[in-house]
Amino acid sequence: GFSCTVFTFGQTGSGKTYTLTGPPPQGEGVPVPPNLTGIIQRTFIWLLDRVQHLGAPVTLRASYLEIYNEQVHDLLSVGSPRPLPVRWNKTRGFYVDQLR
C-alpha cells in the first residue's frame, strides 16, 4: 500500500483550507469546475479513475484529519467536530483513535 501526507501551514486566511477542499458548495446540484476542486476531491477522482482501469478488486481506504491548536479533527466525519485523541502502541506506532 501507499501512504501520503499533505502538510499545510500558514497564516489565517492564506488559503490552506481552500487548497484542500476547494470553494464552498454553490448549491445542490451545482458542480464545482474541475480546475477549482481541492486536493481531497482531486485525490478521490484520480484514485477512482485508476481503480476502474485495473479490472481487479481493490480496497481503498482514506482518512483526512486536521491538527489545529493542538487538537485533531476528522475532516470526513459527519456532524459536530470533536477533538480526537492521538495514541501510541508498539504494533501500530502513533495513530488517531476513532478516525474514519
Buried (B, 14 or more C-beta within 10 A) or exposed (E): EEEEEEEEEEEEEEEBBEBBBBEEEEEEEEEBEEEEBBBBBEBEEEEEEEBEEEEEEEEEEEEBBBEEEEEBBBBEBEEEEEEBEBEEEEEEEEEBEEBB
